[in-house]
Amino acid sequence: MDRTFIRGLGLFDSTLLVAGTIIGSGIFLVPADIARQVGSPGWLLMTWIIGGVMTVMAALSYGELAAMMPEAGGQYIYLREAHGPLIGFLYGWTLFLVIQTGSIAAVAVAFARFFEIAAPAFSGFDQRLVAVIVVVLLTVINARGIRAGKTVQNVFTVAKLAALAALIVPALLRIVPGSAAHEAQFWTPVRNGQVLNWSAFPPILAIALVGVFFSYDAWNNITFTAAEVKNPRRNVPLSIVLGVTVVMTVYVLANLAYICSLRLQEIQYAPQDRVATAAARIVLGPGADVFMAVAILISTFGSNNGMILAGARVYYAMAHDGVFFRRAGKLNRHGVPAASLVMQAGWASLLTLSGTYSDLVDYVVFAVLLFYVLTVAAVFRLRARSPDIERPYKALGYPWIPALYIVLATAIMIALLIYKPRYTWPGLLIVIAGLPVYRLWARRSTA
Protein backbone atom coordinates (compact mmCIF):
# COMPACT_ATOMS: atom_id res chain seq x y z
CA MET A 1 0.00 0.00 0.00
CA ASP A 2 1.30 3.48 -0.92
CA ARG A 3 1.91 5.64 2.13
CA THR A 4 1.01 9.31 2.12
CA PHE A 5 1.81 12.35 4.21
CA ILE A 6 -0.55 13.12 7.10
CA ARG A 7 -2.03 16.62 7.16
CA GLY A 8 -1.43 17.29 10.83
CA LEU A 9 -0.34 20.95 10.87
CA GLY A 10 -2.97 23.66 11.40
CA LEU A 11 -2.38 27.40 11.15
CA PHE A 12 -1.26 27.64 14.79
CA ASP A 13 1.17 24.73 14.37
CA SER A 14 2.50 26.15 11.10
CA THR A 15 3.03 29.63 12.55
CA LEU A 16 4.89 28.20 15.54
CA LEU A 17 6.97 26.08 13.16
CA VAL A 18 7.99 29.25 11.29
CA ALA A 19 8.72 31.27 14.44
CA GLY A 20 10.27 28.42 16.40
CA THR A 21 12.56 27.37 13.58
CA ILE A 22 13.81 30.92 13.04
CA ILE A 23 14.54 31.70 16.69
CA GLY A 24 17.59 29.64 17.56
CA SER A 25 20.87 30.89 18.96
CA GLY A 26 21.42 34.01 16.86
CA ILE A 27 19.46 36.53 18.89
CA PHE A 28 21.42 35.58 22.02
CA LEU A 29 24.91 35.73 20.46
CA VAL A 30 24.99 37.60 17.14
CA PRO A 31 24.29 41.16 18.47
CA ALA A 32 27.84 41.36 19.87
CA ASP A 33 29.46 40.91 16.45
CA ILE A 34 26.98 43.27 14.79
CA ALA A 35 27.65 45.95 17.42
CA ARG A 36 31.39 45.60 16.78
CA GLN A 37 30.79 46.00 13.05
CA VAL A 38 28.41 48.99 13.01
CA GLY A 39 29.79 50.77 16.09
CA SER A 40 26.61 52.42 17.40
CA PRO A 41 23.44 51.48 19.33
CA GLY A 42 21.19 53.03 16.69
CA TRP A 43 22.73 51.07 13.83
CA LEU A 44 22.73 47.87 15.87
CA LEU A 45 18.96 48.26 16.13
CA MET A 46 18.58 49.40 12.52
CA THR A 47 20.52 46.40 11.20
CA TRP A 48 17.98 44.06 12.76
CA ILE A 49 15.12 46.14 11.38
CA ILE A 50 16.61 46.11 7.86
CA GLY A 51 17.12 42.35 8.01
CA GLY A 52 13.58 41.86 9.28
CA VAL A 53 12.02 44.10 6.64
CA MET A 54 13.91 42.28 3.89
CA THR A 55 12.77 38.94 5.27
CA VAL A 56 9.15 40.11 5.29
CA MET A 57 9.57 41.32 1.69
CA ALA A 58 10.76 37.88 0.62
CA ALA A 59 8.04 36.17 2.67
CA LEU A 60 5.34 38.13 0.83
CA SER A 61 6.64 36.78 -2.47
CA TYR A 62 6.99 33.23 -1.17
CA GLY A 63 3.37 33.37 -0.10
CA GLU A 64 2.25 33.55 -3.72
CA LEU A 65 4.38 30.55 -4.70
CA ALA A 66 3.31 28.55 -1.65
CA ALA A 67 -0.37 29.08 -2.41
CA MET A 68 0.16 28.06 -6.05
CA MET A 69 2.18 24.90 -5.32
CA PRO A 70 1.38 23.48 -1.88
CA GLU A 71 3.56 20.38 -2.28
CA ALA A 72 6.22 18.60 -0.22
CA GLY A 73 9.57 20.19 -1.03
CA GLY A 74 8.35 23.80 -1.15
CA GLN A 75 11.13 26.06 -2.40
CA TYR A 76 12.71 23.22 -4.39
CA ILE A 77 9.42 22.83 -6.29
CA TYR A 78 9.15 26.58 -6.95
CA LEU A 79 12.67 26.76 -8.39
CA ARG A 80 12.16 23.64 -10.48
CA GLU A 81 8.93 24.91 -11.97
CA ALA A 82 10.19 28.45 -12.62
CA HIS A 83 13.79 27.91 -13.68
CA GLY A 84 13.96 24.25 -14.66
CA PRO A 85 15.07 20.99 -13.00
CA LEU A 86 18.78 21.95 -12.95
CA ILE A 87 18.23 25.03 -10.76
CA GLY A 88 15.87 23.04 -8.55
CA PHE A 89 18.55 20.38 -8.13
CA LEU A 90 21.28 22.91 -7.36
CA TYR A 91 19.10 24.29 -4.59
CA GLY A 92 18.42 20.83 -3.14
CA TRP A 93 22.09 19.89 -3.49
CA THR A 94 23.20 23.06 -1.69
CA LEU A 95 20.46 22.69 0.92
CA PHE A 96 21.71 19.22 1.78
CA LEU A 97 25.43 20.05 1.75
CA VAL A 98 25.43 23.55 3.27
CA ILE A 99 22.18 25.39 3.94
CA GLN A 100 20.00 23.06 5.98
CA THR A 101 22.62 20.74 7.40
CA GLY A 102 25.02 23.64 8.03
CA SER A 103 22.32 25.49 9.95
CA ILE A 104 21.44 22.35 11.91
CA ALA A 105 25.11 21.88 12.76
CA ALA A 106 25.63 25.53 13.76
CA VAL A 107 22.60 25.53 16.06
CA ALA A 108 23.61 22.16 17.56
CA VAL A 109 27.09 23.56 18.29
CA ALA A 110 25.45 26.56 20.00
CA PHE A 111 23.30 24.17 22.08
CA ALA A 112 26.43 22.32 23.19
CA ARG A 113 28.18 25.56 24.19
CA PHE A 114 25.45 26.34 26.74
CA PHE A 115 24.80 22.78 27.86
CA GLU A 116 27.63 22.71 30.38
CA ILE A 117 26.41 25.97 31.97
CA ALA A 118 22.90 24.63 32.47
CA ALA A 119 24.16 21.18 33.52
CA PRO A 120 27.58 21.59 35.24
CA ALA A 121 27.69 17.87 36.08
CA PHE A 122 28.26 17.20 32.37
CA SER A 123 30.94 19.88 31.88
CA GLY A 124 33.52 17.26 31.00
CA PHE A 125 31.62 16.11 27.93
CA ASP A 126 32.99 16.91 24.47
CA GLN A 127 30.79 19.69 23.05
CA ARG A 128 30.89 18.11 19.61
CA LEU A 129 29.53 14.87 21.02
CA VAL A 130 26.69 16.75 22.72
CA ALA A 131 25.86 18.47 19.40
CA VAL A 132 25.72 15.13 17.57
CA ILE A 133 23.52 13.59 20.28
CA VAL A 134 21.00 16.44 19.90
CA VAL A 135 20.83 15.98 16.11
CA VAL A 136 20.34 12.21 16.45
CA LEU A 137 17.73 12.55 19.22
CA LEU A 138 15.61 15.01 17.25
CA THR A 139 15.89 12.84 14.15
CA VAL A 140 14.55 9.86 16.09
CA ILE A 141 11.65 11.95 17.44
CA ASN A 142 10.70 13.20 13.98
CA ALA A 143 10.88 9.71 12.53
CA ARG A 144 7.94 8.92 14.84
CA GLY A 145 5.62 11.11 12.77
CA ILE A 146 4.48 14.68 12.18
CA ARG A 147 2.47 14.76 15.42
CA ALA A 148 5.57 14.00 17.51
CA GLY A 149 7.56 16.64 15.66
CA LYS A 150 4.90 19.33 15.95
CA THR A 151 4.37 18.65 19.66
CA VAL A 152 8.06 19.25 20.37
CA GLN A 153 7.95 22.35 18.16
CA ASN A 154 4.90 23.88 19.82
CA VAL A 155 6.10 23.27 23.37
CA PHE A 156 9.60 24.62 22.79
CA THR A 157 8.47 27.62 20.75
CA VAL A 158 6.06 28.77 23.45
CA ALA A 159 8.76 28.20 26.08
CA LYS A 160 11.39 30.21 24.20
CA LEU A 161 9.00 33.11 23.58
CA ALA A 162 8.16 33.15 27.29
CA ALA A 163 11.87 33.15 28.21
CA LEU A 164 12.59 36.06 25.87
CA ALA A 165 9.62 37.97 27.29
CA ALA A 166 11.01 37.43 30.79
CA LEU A 167 14.15 39.28 29.70
CA ILE A 168 12.63 41.90 27.40
CA VAL A 169 9.74 43.21 29.51
CA PRO A 170 11.67 44.17 32.69
CA ALA A 171 14.55 45.58 30.60
CA LEU A 172 12.23 47.93 28.72
CA LEU A 173 10.43 48.95 31.90
CA ARG A 174 13.69 49.98 33.62
CA ILE A 175 16.33 51.63 31.46
CA VAL A 176 19.70 51.35 33.22
CA PRO A 177 21.50 54.71 33.73
CA GLY A 178 24.57 54.91 31.53
CA SER A 179 23.35 52.21 29.18
CA ALA A 180 23.65 52.42 25.38
CA ALA A 181 20.18 53.95 25.28
CA HIS A 182 21.71 57.11 26.78
CA GLU A 183 24.61 57.32 24.29
CA ALA A 184 25.07 60.91 23.11
CA GLN A 185 26.10 59.66 19.66
CA PHE A 186 23.36 57.08 19.35
CA TRP A 187 23.55 56.99 15.52
CA THR A 188 27.25 57.74 15.01
CA PRO A 189 29.23 54.63 13.94
CA VAL A 190 32.55 54.38 15.79
CA ARG A 191 35.23 51.69 15.42
CA ASN A 192 38.53 51.57 17.26
CA GLY A 193 37.80 54.98 18.73
CA GLN A 194 37.35 56.66 15.32
CA VAL A 195 34.14 57.86 13.69
CA LEU A 196 33.50 55.89 10.51
CA ASN A 197 33.31 57.65 7.17
CA TRP A 198 29.74 57.31 5.86
CA SER A 199 31.00 56.47 2.38
CA ALA A 200 32.66 53.34 3.81
CA PHE A 201 29.61 52.32 5.83
CA PRO A 202 27.47 50.45 3.22
CA PRO A 203 29.86 47.46 2.89
CA ILE A 204 30.22 47.38 6.68
CA LEU A 205 26.43 47.25 6.99
CA ALA A 206 26.27 44.47 4.37
CA ILE A 207 28.78 42.39 6.34
CA ALA A 208 26.92 43.05 9.59
CA LEU A 209 23.75 41.72 7.97
CA VAL A 210 25.35 38.26 7.65
CA GLY A 211 24.58 37.43 11.27
CA VAL A 212 21.13 39.00 11.01
CA PHE A 213 20.17 36.95 7.97
CA PHE A 214 21.43 33.80 9.69
CA SER A 215 19.29 34.67 12.71
CA TYR A 216 16.22 35.23 10.52
CA ASP A 217 16.87 32.21 8.31
CA ALA A 218 14.71 29.05 8.10
CA TRP A 219 11.45 31.03 7.82
CA ASN A 220 10.90 29.26 4.49
CA ASN A 221 10.99 25.78 6.04
CA ILE A 222 7.21 25.63 6.37
CA THR A 223 7.02 25.47 2.56
CA PHE A 224 8.92 22.17 2.67
CA THR A 225 6.13 20.62 4.75
CA ALA A 226 3.19 21.93 2.69
CA ALA A 227 1.90 18.39 2.04
CA GLU A 228 1.35 18.05 5.81
CA VAL A 229 -0.43 21.38 6.34
CA LYS A 230 -4.22 21.57 6.54
CA ASN A 231 -5.68 23.91 3.91
CA PRO A 232 -2.16 24.69 2.65
CA ARG A 233 -3.17 27.28 0.03
CA ARG A 234 -4.31 29.51 2.88
CA ASN A 235 -2.29 28.39 5.88
CA VAL A 236 1.21 28.14 4.39
CA PRO A 237 1.44 31.74 3.09
CA LEU A 238 -0.41 33.10 6.13
CA SER A 239 1.85 31.26 8.58
CA ILE A 240 4.96 32.57 6.81
CA VAL A 241 3.88 36.19 7.14
CA LEU A 242 2.59 35.78 10.72
CA GLY A 243 5.65 33.86 11.88
CA VAL A 244 8.18 36.26 10.35
CA THR A 245 6.31 39.27 11.75
CA VAL A 246 6.32 37.77 15.26
CA VAL A 247 10.05 37.04 15.06
CA MET A 248 10.94 40.47 13.72
CA THR A 249 9.04 42.06 16.61
CA VAL A 250 10.78 39.85 19.16
CA TYR A 251 14.22 40.43 17.67
CA VAL A 252 13.89 44.21 17.60
CA LEU A 253 12.57 44.27 21.17
CA ALA A 254 15.36 41.96 22.36
CA ASN A 255 18.02 44.25 20.88
CA LEU A 256 16.27 47.24 22.41
CA ALA A 257 16.41 45.40 25.75
CA TYR A 258 20.17 44.92 25.36
CA ILE A 259 20.58 48.62 24.53
CA CYS A 260 18.52 49.61 27.60
CA SER A 261 20.52 47.32 29.92
CA LEU A 262 24.15 47.51 28.77
CA ARG A 263 26.69 50.06 27.60
CA LEU A 264 27.67 49.71 23.94
CA GLN A 265 31.10 48.35 24.90
CA GLU A 266 29.42 45.73 27.10
CA ILE A 267 27.36 44.59 24.11
CA GLN A 268 30.37 44.56 21.78
CA TYR A 269 32.65 42.68 24.15
CA ALA A 270 30.28 40.49 26.12
CA PRO A 271 32.19 37.38 27.29
CA GLN A 272 32.01 34.78 24.48
CA ASP A 273 29.49 37.08 22.75
CA ARG A 274 26.79 36.11 25.30
CA VAL A 275 24.97 39.44 25.14
CA ALA A 276 21.67 38.06 26.41
CA THR A 277 23.40 36.61 29.47
CA ALA A 278 25.15 39.90 30.21
CA ALA A 279 21.82 41.75 29.97
CA ALA A 280 20.06 39.14 32.11
CA ARG A 281 22.60 39.66 34.90
CA ILE A 282 21.55 43.30 35.06
CA VAL A 283 17.81 42.69 34.64
CA LEU A 284 17.27 39.43 36.52
CA GLY A 285 20.14 39.40 39.04
CA PRO A 286 21.54 36.20 40.62
CA GLY A 287 20.91 33.03 38.67
CA ALA A 288 20.78 34.86 35.36
CA ASP A 289 23.56 32.76 33.82
CA VAL A 290 21.71 29.51 34.42
CA PHE A 291 18.37 31.02 33.37
CA MET A 292 19.75 32.24 30.04
CA ALA A 293 21.63 29.01 29.45
CA VAL A 294 18.39 27.07 29.88
CA ALA A 295 16.55 29.58 27.66
CA ILE A 296 19.13 29.13 24.90
CA LEU A 297 18.99 25.35 25.23
CA ILE A 298 15.21 25.51 24.80
CA SER A 299 15.54 27.89 21.86
CA THR A 300 18.19 25.95 19.97
CA PHE A 301 16.54 22.59 20.63
CA GLY A 302 13.24 23.84 19.21
CA SER A 303 14.91 25.53 16.25
CA ASN A 304 16.80 22.39 15.31
CA ASN A 305 13.64 20.34 15.64
CA GLY A 306 11.93 22.52 13.04
CA MET A 307 14.86 22.40 10.61
CA ILE A 308 15.26 18.63 10.96
CA LEU A 309 11.52 18.09 10.49
CA ALA A 310 11.30 20.27 7.39
CA GLY A 311 14.56 19.64 5.55
CA ALA A 312 13.94 15.94 4.96
CA ARG A 313 10.86 16.77 2.85
CA VAL A 314 13.05 18.45 0.20
CA TYR A 315 15.22 15.38 -0.29
CA TYR A 316 12.01 13.34 -0.46
CA ALA A 317 10.79 15.51 -3.36
CA MET A 318 14.17 15.30 -5.08
CA ALA A 319 14.15 11.51 -4.81
CA HIS A 320 10.76 11.44 -6.52
CA ASP A 321 12.29 13.47 -9.36
CA GLY A 322 15.12 10.96 -9.66
CA VAL A 323 17.86 13.35 -8.52
CA PHE A 324 18.53 12.03 -5.02
CA PHE A 325 18.87 8.64 -3.38
CA ARG A 326 15.76 6.62 -4.12
CA ARG A 327 15.42 5.50 -0.52
CA ALA A 328 14.90 9.13 0.56
CA GLY A 329 11.60 9.16 -1.35
CA LYS A 330 9.97 6.51 0.85
CA LEU A 331 7.65 7.20 3.76
CA ASN A 332 7.69 5.00 6.86
CA ARG A 333 4.58 3.70 8.63
CA HIS A 334 4.26 7.03 10.45
CA GLY A 335 3.99 8.93 7.16
CA VAL A 336 7.40 10.62 7.28
CA PRO A 337 10.54 10.19 5.10
CA ALA A 338 12.64 8.42 7.73
CA ALA A 339 15.53 7.52 5.41
CA SER A 340 15.74 11.14 4.32
CA LEU A 341 15.87 12.20 7.97
CA VAL A 342 18.72 9.76 8.65
CA MET A 343 20.76 10.97 5.66
CA GLN A 344 20.33 14.57 6.79
CA ALA A 345 21.35 13.71 10.35
CA GLY A 346 24.47 11.91 9.17
CA TRP A 347 25.81 14.82 7.14
CA ALA A 348 24.83 17.44 9.75
CA SER A 349 26.65 15.42 12.41
CA LEU A 350 29.82 15.43 10.29
CA LEU A 351 29.55 19.20 9.90
CA THR A 352 29.43 19.67 13.67
CA LEU A 353 32.90 18.14 13.79
CA SER A 354 34.36 20.24 10.98
CA GLY A 355 33.90 23.91 11.92
CA THR A 356 33.21 26.48 14.59
CA TYR A 357 29.92 28.25 15.14
CA SER A 358 31.02 31.45 13.38
CA ASP A 359 32.48 29.49 10.44
CA LEU A 360 29.17 27.74 9.86
CA VAL A 361 27.22 31.00 10.08
CA ASP A 362 29.35 32.65 7.40
CA TYR A 363 29.31 29.54 5.25
CA VAL A 364 25.53 29.31 5.10
CA VAL A 365 24.41 32.89 4.42
CA PHE A 366 25.69 33.47 0.88
CA ALA A 367 24.09 30.32 -0.52
CA VAL A 368 20.86 31.16 1.31
CA LEU A 369 20.66 34.64 -0.24
CA LEU A 370 21.47 33.32 -3.71
CA PHE A 371 18.49 30.97 -3.73
CA TYR A 372 16.19 33.47 -2.03
CA VAL A 373 16.87 35.85 -4.92
CA LEU A 374 16.20 33.13 -7.48
CA THR A 375 12.98 32.15 -5.72
CA VAL A 376 11.64 35.70 -5.54
CA ALA A 377 12.57 36.04 -9.23
CA ALA A 378 10.38 32.95 -9.81
CA VAL A 379 7.32 35.10 -9.05
CA PHE A 380 8.12 37.28 -12.08
CA ARG A 381 8.95 34.31 -14.31
CA LEU A 382 5.81 32.35 -13.48
CA ARG A 383 3.55 35.39 -13.86
CA ALA A 384 4.94 35.92 -17.35
CA ARG A 385 4.98 32.26 -18.38
CA SER A 386 1.85 30.95 -16.66
CA PRO A 387 -0.49 33.91 -16.09
CA ASP A 388 -3.62 31.73 -15.97
CA ILE A 389 -2.56 29.49 -13.07
CA GLU A 390 -4.78 29.97 -10.02
CA ARG A 391 -3.12 32.22 -7.44
CA PRO A 392 -5.14 32.14 -4.18
CA TYR A 393 -2.72 34.74 -2.81
CA LYS A 394 -0.77 37.33 -4.82
CA ALA A 395 2.47 38.92 -3.64
CA LEU A 396 1.73 42.21 -1.90
CA GLY A 397 3.34 45.20 -3.64
CA TYR A 398 4.15 43.32 -6.85
CA PRO A 399 6.29 44.14 -8.78
CA TRP A 400 8.01 46.79 -6.66
CA ILE A 401 8.54 44.94 -3.37
CA PRO A 402 9.89 41.72 -4.97
CA ALA A 403 12.12 43.77 -7.29
CA LEU A 404 13.49 45.83 -4.40
CA TYR A 405 14.28 42.66 -2.46
CA ILE A 406 16.19 41.24 -5.43
CA VAL A 407 18.22 44.46 -5.80
CA LEU A 408 19.07 44.72 -2.08
CA ALA A 409 19.92 41.03 -1.63
CA THR A 410 22.08 41.03 -4.76
CA ALA A 411 23.99 44.08 -3.51
CA ILE A 412 24.65 42.34 -0.20
CA MET A 413 25.87 39.20 -2.00
CA ILE A 414 28.31 41.25 -4.07
CA ALA A 415 29.63 42.92 -0.92
CA LEU A 416 30.11 39.52 0.73
CA LEU A 417 31.99 38.15 -2.28
CA ILE A 418 34.34 41.15 -2.13
CA TYR A 419 34.78 41.57 1.62
CA LYS A 420 34.29 38.04 2.98
CA PRO A 421 35.67 35.84 0.19
CA ARG A 422 37.04 33.20 2.55
CA TYR A 423 33.54 31.88 3.25
CA THR A 424 31.38 33.12 0.38
CA TRP A 425 33.42 31.80 -2.53
CA PRO A 426 33.49 28.24 -1.15
CA GLY A 427 29.71 28.43 -0.79
CA LEU A 428 29.39 29.51 -4.42
CA LEU A 429 31.75 26.75 -5.54
CA ILE A 430 29.57 24.18 -3.79
CA VAL A 431 26.61 25.35 -5.86
CA ILE A 432 28.66 25.10 -9.07
CA ALA A 433 29.97 21.66 -8.07
CA GLY A 434 26.40 20.42 -8.29
CA LEU A 435 26.47 20.74 -12.10
CA PRO A 436 28.33 17.47 -12.84
CA VAL A 437 26.46 15.74 -10.02
CA TYR A 438 23.17 16.70 -11.66
CA ARG A 439 24.29 15.16 -14.95
CA LEU A 440 25.11 11.90 -13.17
CA TRP A 441 21.69 11.80 -11.50
CA ALA A 442 19.93 12.72 -14.75
CA ARG A 443 21.67 9.87 -16.60
CA ARG A 444 20.82 7.44 -13.84
CA SER A 445 17.13 8.43 -13.82
CA THR A 446 16.83 7.96 -17.60
CA ALA A 447 18.84 4.72 -17.75
Secondary structure, DSSP 8 states (H G I E B T S, - for coil): --------B-HHHHHHHHHHHH-SSHHHHHHHHHHHHH-SHHHHHHHHHHHHHHHHHHHHHHHHHHHH---BTTHHHHHHHHH-HHHHHHHHHHIIIIIHHHHHHHHHHHHHHHHHHH-GGGTTS-HHHHHHHHHHHHHHHHTT-HHHHHHHHHHHHHHHHHHHHHHHHHHHHS--TTSGGG-TTTT--EETTEE--GGGHHHHHHHHHHHHHHHHTTTTHHHHBGGGBSSHHHHHHHHHHHHHHHHHHHHHHHHHHHHHHS-HHHHHT-GGG-HHHHHHHHHH-TTHHHHHHHHHHHHHHHHHHHHHHHHHHHHHHHHHTTSS-GGGG---TTSS-HHHHHHHHHHHHHHHTT--HHHHHHHHHHHHHHHHHHHHHHHHHHHHH-TTS--SS--TTTTHHHHHHHHHHHHHHHHHHHH-HHHHHHHHHHHHHHHHHHHHHHHHHH-
